[in-house]
Amino acid sequence: MRVRLFTLVAGSVIAVAVAAVSAQTGKPWAAARTAWGHPDLQGIWNAATLTPLERPDTAGGKLSLTKEEADAIERTERARVELRARPSDPNRAAPVTGGAVGGYNNFWIDRGTSAFVVDGQHRTSIIVDPADGKIPRMLPEAQRRNRGARGTVVRPTSDAPESAAVEGPGAFDDPELRPLGERCLLGFGSTSGPPTLPNYFYNNYKQIVQTPDHVMILIEMVHDARIIRLNGQHPPASIKKWMGDSIGRFEGDTLVVETTNFSNKTRFRGSSDQMKVIERFRRVGEDTILYRFTIEDPSTWATPWTGEYPWVATDEMMYEYACHEGNYALGDILRGERVLDKERTAKP
């Protein structure tokens, strides 16, 4: 399946205020507490947004859009959805694919509707630091490391989305060399995290469940579940995990989560297994969590970088995610590559 990712700025309209005020009482809004006294973050949250991770060049370096620009994006997205919802012409000619057979039709896509709002600003990117809204420069040593990884892992980033062209010597030699997302073992595009990001596609719900000693975040995409131990200690560095090892603590009303011990099978955007992610979850209103993350990996990027975006509460339910049942595609892909191997070796 190949799905084209869009770089439009859009998403659910979510207004995030640092100091929310109750319309009923006029008093500052205060987060509810669990029975054991922690800020209550529980519920199902929708992280859908098309505000891109990195700031597009068309934004001119601006942190925010004007109201008119945000409204124009909303109209464009609404028109796109309406156009793709029209019935197909039964007499149309067969499409020219060039080898690509397409993926889901628009019925399945839930990308959001407009630019999200933080502190009264229609943001142009999730990244807020560096100030240009771009991922920092990747170091030469990281570029060499990622080039050398080809053939032993699929590509520099094993969190590859379904739209990625996963190719190269050895990439089709073994099912375990295919990306975890392609094998439906981990959500593609870092939906599972950390950092946990929107996928600009579908299945953007995240459910938080708390106990006195743990916080669990269930990700709708590929049913990933993160277990965060409160006030714990990381295991030895030799113990690696796909989603890293997460320990958390509460600082006032904010849940702060530190994640280390990453496996090299889930190199986020070319990171090393030495990456550290600091996440902050703060309920800033009855219906909103402001999610903020900072990534540190001195062997990959020149500087740390930070992003933030809101999650909005929803009354919708999360359903089971099923993917590979009865799917013969992976075996067929590998067998097809063996046929190509024979053709290559047979050439004079």
Number of C-alpha atoms within 10 A of each C-alpha: 12 14 14 13 14 13 14 19 27 29 25 22 20 20 18 24 16 13 12 16 15 13 9 6 8 9 10 12 15 16 16 15 12 14 10 9 9 18 21 19 25 16 16 23 24 23 27 28 31 29 31 23 22 17 26 19 11 9 13 10 15 16 18 19 17 11 12 9 14 23 16 13 19 21 13 16 21 14 12 12 16 11 11 12 12 8 7 8 7 6 6 7 7 6 7 8 8 6 6 9 10 11 12 11 10 14 9 10 13 18 24 24 22 26 30 29 23 19 11 13 18 25 26 30 28 25 26 22 17 14 13 18 24 20 21 15 10 17 15 13 12 18 15 10 17 19 13 13 14 17 16 14 22 23 26 24 21 26 26 25 22 18 14 15 10 16 13 12 10 14 21 22 16 13 14 13 19 20 25 21 21 22 17 16 15 25 25 24 21 24 26 27 23 26 21 18 22 28 24 26 20 15 25 23 24 26 19 17 15 18 13 12 12 16 22 16 19 20 26 23 26 21 20 19 17 19 18 21 20 19 12 13 11 15 11 8 12 9 12 17 16 19 25 23 25 25 21 23 18 16 11 10 18 19 21 19 23 20 22 22 22 25 19 19 21 26 23 22 17 21 26 24 22 18 21 24 22 20 25 20 20 24 26 22 23 15 16 21 22 20 21 21 22 19 20 18 17 17 18 24 22 15 17 17 21 21 22 21 27 29 26 25 20 14 9 10 9 18 11 10 13 10 12 12 6 6 9 9 11 16 11 11 13 16 14 12 15 14 10 12 11 10 10 10 8 8 6 4
